[in-house]
């Protein structure tokens, strides 16, 4: 790989042990993916919840902080695993909270901003078209690439931290023009209506393409998604397909036309109503027992918080309901009375976590929760692997089911 | 011996015994990382130990969380010696870089899960991009 003088100095350890580790890590990864050089990035977003990081990762992060590691660019974080103001009622242990505190402490010493959000493109600083970034949450990466036209690979926690420390990332994958061209052309015949429909479209498209190196362009949409709908579309597509980028013909910035991303030369594949229906019917049936309702994955925007609060207003919930809010959204949601409406009805707003990344298996076992309802196609996909029987429904039906105590 | 050519990989040269499956690999969902066995019931290697073996599989799955997990496995000392894939995903490659685990992918001769059989004696040279099967001609 071609290195600048400054990068050579980092590699030689002249800019500290932490930067030396970071650039060495980036060269190893870059070599494997044929990167010719490193590209400067404007921000990094890092995933490091305690369940994923573990004791060994916490030791590693503390060691980096002890070595004087300091991030060189704005570096922010994905949701935490433990809401430190509300972990005992969730069935999370003191041991989990201790690990959480250690990781937070180490990251803060490095100058990482603990934003604890997976919707930073709505709440912190959305990247702009052509902006090279190093983002570390699949939902964040796909939104930044697709809706914003920014450029990022999926950067796991260590790689996002390395990017924060060096201010660069290896130039491979989606940092390159040629990897952003469409490779599959998908046509919808059904127009999505509401967050869950957009999530189902994302899930079907993701399952259809099913690889990090495929870029779907979707045509036939007569409606333009809102930011929240785009969020559910992308999060589900990334979750079901490992997909980091999609184009919507005539909608997303790099695809003003099908031809602009090379979609006109590809054979069109129909994502018909049956495919969408099959995705819906994979999940729970009416009248089924219900243990818990979760709104998360991704965290809720202020607009979604208002919608959930309106549905809960004046009601009494028979089963626990959780809404995971971004920490930037929470104060507004509180000031405007949304939190109060949800919690008076018997729900709970969690701050800075995202439910599935907070020891979800242990939490489910501690509380006896199996039957889980959500409007997020992504969380339904993930929690199936964590001992839950998750079902998918619209936000309205999720709240109605929480009121009825069974799936409506 | 037979020499297979692959893309330049990462980590040190290693030697070991192959454990092959025509299945995928998720550090998060497929393994009991304490015991060192494949734990997901419908995985082709369910119940088998991966500790000290060279895993040979189709591709790696999983979100950003799995980047931390190879490191955790390595620190605990219960880990495969190396992993060979037809195609590695970016996250697990990043995880291998953190863990200093040997990993190679993209074999010129075809599907690596056909080219290598369980029990084969392998020598991996990631910098050269070669895997030698010592017991075959």
Interface residues (C-beta under 8 A of the other chain):
Chain A: X25 X28 X29 X31 X32 X33 X47 X48 X49 X51 X52 X53 X54 X55 X56 X57 X59 X60 X78 X136 X137 X138 X153 X154 X155 X156 X157 X158 X159 X173 X212 X238 X239 X242 X357 X385
Chain B: X7 X8 X9 X10 X28 X29 X61 X63 X64 X65 X66 X67 X68 X69 X71 X72 X74 X75 X76 X88 X89 X90 X91 X93 X94 X95 X97 X98 X103
